[in-house]
Every structure is written in structure tokens, then in C-alpha cells.
């Protein structure tokens, strides 16, 4: 049985700069008088931090870092060469938003603003938690609240990381009633350094524990989670330290310096240092690739941070497979499919589909060709009784009025189907994977290469990931690392981040020409919501 974290939402009402600032609006579903909500340290943890942890996942559109539709995960996935939501006749046009997202016409994707609002509501909630913890500490000086303060700061830094990654420029307000000046958008390099500083300051006060494991720190911020975030931030330093992403130049990582545990390092050395910290903590690759995505995946030695899932005790949803599977396929599994998202032709080529030597992760990552029931191996059939067949290489931006309108594209597998799932399969028991150790090994390998240290050490890191799935060794090169990240981390929400870092995000590929905005670099970030610009007096990102 999973340890249950019960969350109580608070009475606190945030005074925003007018009702137009949706990302500053508080949305409690239950109200408790403030003098009753913070009587004990346990009350403080539950009421100051609990709801924030609950909001890392989500149950409605644009909420959560993964699991729901029209949010962070969609922006990072369907804007890339990894996955696509093709128009299928009357299905999935939705005013053109999915075509526009794939084509990088981001000004015409209406949920970019909703995602911004979600992220900064969580930043605001972290600020509120820090204020409450400080107030409690002032009244109870004998109670140690150091860990809670570190958790709140790390949570805030994580949400700011996602926002800065998606939108470039972000505000760095630290209270619950920011002024227009405090809402000013900060340059990306300023936000980047701020987030790194916050994590480095907080890391030493965090629990030394495994967050995905059942118990006291299940689903919480711990020291390895902060190390992972620091490694990920620094790996992208050349992107994040660049305040003008439209001029075709960027800082050089080897000339940027950082202090890690008292030592001065260049960017790539710092990435390696944080990756080695995670390794020294005892994380290892799971014996089997699929151990990370099973119904009871909490015990995987590879998982670093997850979104807890439970059919009775959490409201978080996992909609990715729900949206991807053909109606009949989902129905055979007791789900309710929407027959939408699928792999791109590029993804299937990377996996070696149709070749004599496909990657061994192909059948665990996608459903393709004739479809069999996961648990019984029975053939899944269409309404006319013929077998359901997915056609991976027939997918296009619009497959309407073709023979493959409903069957084009390989569909998402990866997570074990939970036949006990509720809410059409969305409310399930597989914890949603956010950070895992295979990513750490690939980050360390990449950092070695970028630091000019190709050779046995880099090869060993890359091939540790490959040998786990029975694939032949490869020489570690940047091209091979990027491809391995596609193979290992498909459907995990990192593809946009990877492609931008490798300078590949704006290239053309199947059904996606390179737009003029891509050539100019505008589409490396999403537009800032107009209401934020009005409130802060800031300028829009270039090109929008």
C-alpha cells in the first residue's frame, strides 16, 4: 500500500494585480481558517507544502508537469520530431492547434497561456508556503523548519526551471502580492543563474532519501532530485545563458564557470559532478527497461523523481495512452481511447522499424502493426471483425480521407496497462516518471563529449544504457547521444529540450517545413501571455 499524503487546501486568498492576472489567482477547493491550519509542524507541512506536491500532477487540462493534456508535456512533445497528433477527418483538428504546435506556429496554440498560468500559480503557492513557514518559525523558535524551507525553495526552482525552459524570460517574484515591478520579466540568463543559486542553496538542507520509494519522503523533494535539476540546468547552459536566441550565437559552456562543493568548474565539469553525486548515492539502472513503467514501479532503483499515482488516494491523471490508442484497442483493454497522438516517421526510423535490426525498446515503447491485447495476446479487431493494424510509416500532419485515417501512426505503449484503472484508464497506479538514472548517464556522457573528453569513459556511459536493453555498443558521439535519448526517453517529455540544445529543433522533417520564424530563432521559446505583459509592462518575446 502506498503511503498516503493527504492534502488540505488553504483559506489564503492571493491579492493579485487585478483579475486579469490569472496566474496569480488562488483556486482553493476547501477553506480552513488560517489560525487552525498551522497549529503544529505537521499541520504546517500538510497545509503549506502538501497541495503544491499534489499539483505537480494534475487532473484537468494544462495542469501538472506530465499526465494531462494541453500542458507542459504537450508543448515539449508535439512540437518535435518525436510525436504528432495528426488530423483524422473530423477528429483532432481542434481549430488547428495540433497542426500549429507541430509546425511551430506557437502564437496560434491557445494553451501556451494556460501552461504559463499553471506554472506561476505553483511559484505563487511556493511563495505562500515560504511565508507561512517563516511565520510559524517566528512563533515557534524551538521547532526546526529548515527542511520544509528547503523543500519549498526547491519546488519553486523546479517550476521556474520549466517556465524558463519554455518561455525564456520569466518574473522572479518572491512574495504572494507582487508589484508590477516585481512581475517584470527577467532576462533568461538572470533567471538561469537565480534558479541554479536557489537549488545550490537549498540542496544541503534537503532529506538524503529516495523520493520515489514508499515511505516518509515518497513524492517529495530530496537531495538527488535537486542534483538532477542542477545537472539538467547546467547541461543546457549554452541555451539558458543566451539572452538573444535570435542572433545565431550563444555562450560557450566551457567558458562559463560554476562553484560546486567549493570547487570552481566549467559547465561540463559541473554537470559531471552532479551526475556523479547521483551515482554515488546508489542509483543504478533497473535490471529491465520496463521495470520503470510497471504498475508497481516505486521500487525501481533507477527512478529519481515521479508523480505518485493511486486509483483511490490521488486525483492525478495519466491521459497519454488514453489519447493515443485507437477506440477499439482501448476498449479491448477496458479503456476509452481517443485515437490521436502517435509516433512520427522520424521516430520510427530512429528505432529501426522495418529493418533487420530494430532497437529492442521498439515493442516496449510503441504499439505498431497488428495489435494484440497486452494481457491475453488476443488479436484486437475493428468493428468489421478484421484485425486492427497500426501503420507507422503512413502518418502525416493530416491523414483525413486516406485509407489510414484512423490507423496511421504507432501508438504510445511504454507504461504497463493497468486493468484496474479507473476514469477510462486515466486514474491508474503506475507512478509517472519525471527524472530517472538512464538520463543521468546520458547527461554525463554528453558533458564529457562537450568537454572534449571522448573516449572510454564516455563510451562506457552510453553503452551502459544500451547494454541494459541488449543493444550493441556504440562509440559515444554527440549524434549518437541525441539518438540514444530518443530511443531511451521517448514519451518522457524531454525531446524539445534535447533538440534545442543540439541545434536540431528548427530543422525540417516529414510534413514540417522550416518556417521563417524557425530560421530567425523565434520559436525556440513560446510567447508570453498578454495579460502578464500588460501587468508588468514587459515586452513580448521576439517574433510574436
N, C-alpha and C positions, 0 to 999 in steps of 0.2 A: 504494500500500500504506500502510495506517495505521501510524503509529509505535506500536510495541507497548510497553505498560507492564507489566512482569511484576511481580507482587506475591508477596511471601513473608510468610506469616503467622507470628507470633512465638510464642515459648515462654512469654511473660509470662502469669502467672496472676493474675487480679484477686481479691483477698480481699474479698468482698462482706460485707454485714451479714447473713450467713445466706443459705441457699439460696432463701429466699422472694423475694429481690430479683432478679428475672430480668433487669432492665435493667442490672444490674451484673455479670452473668455473662459471662466471656470464652469465646469459642467458636472457638479456632483449629482449623484442619483439618490443619495441618502444624506441626511443632515443631523449632526450631533453638535450640541453646544460645545464651543471650544474649551470651556473650563472642565468639561467631562472627558474630552478626547485625549488629554495629555497629563493624566494624573500620575502615571507610572512610566518607567522606562519602556515597558512592554507596550503600553498604550502609545507611547511616542513612536516606537518602531512601526507598529501597525498603521498608525494614522498619518505619520509623516512620510514614511517610505513605501508602505505596502501597496498603495494604489499606483505608485509610479512603476513598481515592478510589474504589477498586473497589466499596465499599459504598454509594456514592451511588446506584448502580443496584442491582439485585437479581435473584435467580433463583428465590426462593421467596416464598410469601405474606407480606405485611406488611413486606417488605424493600424498601428503595430509596425515593427520593422520587417516582419515576414508573416505570412499566413493569410492575410486578407488581400482583396483586390484593390486596384486603383491607388496604390501607395508606394512606399519606398521600393519594395521588391519589383513591382511592375516597371517603375522608372528605370531600375538598374538591369532589367532583364529584357524587356520587349523593345528596348532602344538599341539592341545589339545583334550580333550575328549568331547568337545562341538560340533565340526563340522568337516566335512570331505568333500573332493572333490574326490569321487571315480572315478576310470577309468571306462568309459562306452563305451566299444567297441572301436571304432575309436575316441571317444570323451574323452577329459580330461586326456590323458596320458601326452602329452606335454613334452616329454623327461624324464618323471618320476619325475618332480619337485613336484607334489602334493603328490605322494606317499612318496617321500623323506622327505617332510615337515612333514607329519603326522607321519612318522617313526623316526623322529629326526635325519635324515641323512643330517644335515644342510649344510655340505660342498658341497652338490650336489644340493643346491637350489640357482639358479643363481641370484635371485633378492635381496638377502640379501645385496649385494654391492650397488645396486640401492637405496635401502631404506636408507642405511648409507649416500650415496651421497645426497639424498633429505634432510635429517635432518641437515647435516652440511652446506649445501647451505643456509638453513634458519638461522643457527647460524651465518654464514658469513654475511648474509643480516642484521641481528640484529646488528652486529658489525659495519657495514657500516652506519646503521641508527644512532647509538650512536655517531659515528664520525661526521656525518652531523649535528646532533642536537647540539653537543658541538661547532662545528664551527659556527653555526647560533647564538648560545648564546653569543659567543665571539664578534660577530659583532653587536648583538642586546641585550646589557646587561639589557635593561629595559623590555624585554619580558620573561615571566616565562615559561620555558620549562620543569619544574620538572615532570609533569605528563607524558609527552612524553618519557622522560628518563626512568621513572619507567615502562611504557608500554614495551619499547624495552628490558629492562633488564628482565622483567617477561616473555616476549615471548621467549627470548634466554634461560632462565631457563627451560621453558616448553619443548623446543626442546631437550635440553640437558638431561632432565629427560627421555624422550622417548628413546634417544640414549643410555644412561647409563643403562636403564632397559633392552634393547635388547642386547647390546654388552658388558656390564660390564665396560670395560676400554675405556675412551674417552679422546680426547685432550680438553684443556680448553683455547684455544687461544682467545684473546680479541681484535684483530685488523683485518684489511682486507688484510694484507700481512704477514701472519705468517711465521716465520722461521722454519727450520726443528726442532729446539729445542722446539719451541712453539707448534709444532704439535705432540710432544711426547705424547704417551698415558699415562694418569694418572691412578693411582690405583683407583679402584671403590670407596673405602671409601673416598678418597680425592675428587673425583668428587661429591659424595653424599653430603659431608659437604659443598662443594662450592655451589651447587645448593640450598641447604637449606638457606645458608647465603645470597645468591643473592635474594631469594624470601623474606626473612625476612627484608632485607634492603629496598626492593622496595615496599613492601605491603602498607606502610603508605602513600605513595605518589600516590597510585592508586585511581581512582574515586570510590566513595561509591555508586555503582549503580548495577543494574541487567543487565548483559551482553546480555542475550537472548531477552530482551524486545526491541521492536522497538523504535528508538529514537537515541539520540546522541551517546550512548555507545553500540549500537547494534553490537554484534560480537566482542567486544573489551575486553582487559584485564581490569578487575575491581578487587576490593579488595576480594570479595568472591571467585573469580577464583584462586587467589593466596592462599587463605586459603585452598581451596580444594586440590591444588597441594601439599601444605605443609602436610596436613593430609595424603594424599596418599603416599608421600615420607617417612614420619615417620612410617606409618603402615608397610612399607617394610624395616624398618631399619636393621633388622637382616640379610636380604639378601644384602642390599646395603652397609653395613659396613663391609662386608666379602670380603677380597681381594683374598682368595683362596677358590673358590666354589667347589674344587675337593677333599677336605680333610674331608668331612662329619662333620665338625664342623662349628659353626658360632657364632658371638657375641650374647649376651643375651640382649634383648631390655630393660629389667628393670634396667640394669646396665649402659646403655648409657644415658647421660644427655643432656638436651637442655634448652635454655632460651627462654621463651615465655612471652612477655609483662613484662619483668623484673623478672620473677619468674623462678627458676630452677626446672625442671621436668624430670622425666624419660620418656622414649619414649612413653609409652602408655598414660601417663598423658598428654603429649604434643599433641598426636593425638586427645584425647578427648577435649582438649582446643580448637583446631582449628575447630573441628566439632561443638562445642557449639557456637563458633563465627558465623558459618554459620546459625545455628538455630536461634540465637539471631537477625540476620539480617532480619528474617522474611520468610525464605524459608519454605515451607510446602509440603507435598505430594499432588499431584494433586488428585482431587476427584475420578478420573477414571484413571486407569493404562494407558489406550490407549490415554489419553489426551497428553501424552508426545510425541506421534509419529504421530499425525494427520497432515493434510496438513497445517493447521494454528496453529502450536504448540508453537508459540512465547509467548503466554500468559500463558503457564503452570507455576504455582507457584513453580514447582519442578526443572525446568531447571536452571543450573548454568552456563554452557558454551556450545555453539553449533557452528556448521559451518553453516553460513547463506546460504540459497538456494533460488533461484528465477529463473523462466524459461526465464526471459528476461534480468536480470541485473547481474547475476553471471555465471561464467563458471564452477563452481564446479559440479561434477557428483556424483551420488549415484548408484553404479553398483551392490550392493549386491543382491537385488531381481532380477535384470536383469540377473545375472549369475545363480541364483538358480532355477528359475521357468522352468518347462517343456515348450517346444516350444509352444504347443497348449494352455497351461494355460496362458502364457504371451500374445500370440496372441489374446486370448479372451478378454484380458484387454487392448488391443491396444499397447502392448509392444513387445519386441523382446527378448525372453528368450534364455538362453544358456544351461539349463538343467544340472547344475553342482553341486554346493555346497548343502549340506543337513546336517541334524542333525545326530549325532552318536546314536548308540543304547543306550549308557550310558546316553545321554541327555534325550532320550525319557523315559527311566526308571526313571530318576530323576523327570520328570514331571508326572509320574504315568500313562503314556499312556497304555491303555489296561486294567487298573484296575478299580475298582468300585469307586475310589475316586481320579481322576486325578486333578492336580493343575489347578485352574481356569484360569491361564495365558496360558495354553497349546494352546487353539484355537486362542489366540491373538498373539502368538509367532511363530506358525508353521501352514503351510498347511499340512494336512495329510488325509488319507483315501479318500473317494470320494470328488472331488474338485468342489466347487460351485463358480460362479462368485461373486466377492465381492459386487458389486452394485445391481445386479439383482437376485441373488440366482439361476440363471440358471445353469444346470449341464454342466461342461466343458467336451468336448468329444475328443477322439482320432480321427485320420484320418479315422478309420473304423466306426465311429459313436458310439462306446462304451464309457461309462464314463471313464474319466481319474481318476485313483486311485493311490495315493502315498502309498507305503508300508514302514513304518518307521523302522520295525524290520528286513528288508531284506538287509539293507545297509552293505556293506563290502568295503574293500580297492579297490577291483576290482570286479565289477559285470558284466563284459563282458560275453557274451554268456550265460546269465541266463535269466529266464523269467522276471526278474526285472531290466534288463539293463538300461532302460530309466525311470523307475518309482520307484526305490529303494530310500528310504530316505524321511523324512519330510522336507519341504522346508521353506525358510525364509518368514515370514509374518511381524509381528511387526509394520512396518511403513504402514500407510494407503496408499492405492494405489491412485495415483493422475492421473485421466484420462486425465487431461490437460497437462501431462508431455510431454516433447519433447526428441529428441535424443534417441528413443527406450525406453523411460521411465527413462533414467538416469538423465535428466535435469528436476528436479521436485521442488515442493515448500515446502516439509517437511524439516525443518532445521535438520541437522544431530546431534544427541545427543552425546556429549562428556562427560560432567560431570552433574550429577543430584543428587537431595537430597536423594533419596532412598539409593544411595551408601553411602552417609554421615552417615545415620542412621546405616547402616550395618557396616561401618568402626568403628563407636563409640561403637557399641555393641561388636565387636571383640576386640577392645582395652581394654574395661572393663574386658572381659574374660581373656585376656593375662596379665592383671594387677592383676589377682586373685580376681576380684570383680563380680563373678557370682551372680545372684540373680534378684530381682525385676526390677532394672534399666535396666540391660542387656536384660531381658525378654521383657520389655516394648518396647525397641527399635526394637528388632526383630519382635515382634508381631504388631507393628505399620505398618510395611511393609506388613505383612501377612493379617492383618485385612482389609487393603485398598482393597485387591482383594478377600475378603470373605473367607479366609482360616483360619482353626482352629489355636489356639495358640499353640506354642511350647516352650519348655524350651530352653533357649539360651545356646548352647554348641558350641564349635568350629566346630564340624562336621555339626551341623545344620546351622551355619552361612555360611559355604562353600556351602552347598546345596542350601541355600536361594539365594546366589549370582548367582548360575547357573539359578535358576528359575526367578529371578527378572532382571538379567542383561544379559541374553543370547543375542548374536549377537551384543553386545556393546563393544567388544574388550578388556575385562578385564580378560578373563579366564586364559591365560598363567600366567599373573601377580599373580592371586589368587592361582593357583596350585603350583607355585614355593614357595610362602610364606607359604603355608600349607604343603610343603614337598610331594606333590602328582603329580608333573609334570612328573616325570620319571617312574611312575609305568606302568605296562602293563594293557591293556584293549582290547576290541574287535579288532582283526586284528592288534594290535600294541604290539609286544613283547618288553620287556625291553632290550635295546641294551647295549653292554658293555660300550659304551660312556655315556649312562644314568647312569649306576651303578657308574661310576667314576665321575659323576657330570659335565662332559664337556658340555653337551647340555643345561645347564641352561642359557647359553648365545650363541649368534651367532658368527660366525667367522668375524674378521676384514678384510676389503678388502685389497688385497695385495698391491695395489698402495699406500694406506695410510701407510702401514708398510715400504715400500721402501722409501717414502718421509721422514718419521720420524725416521727411524732406530729402530722402536719398534718391539718387538716380538709378534707373533700371540698368540691369546688366546689358552690355553692348549687344546690339542686333535685334532687341525685342521691342 
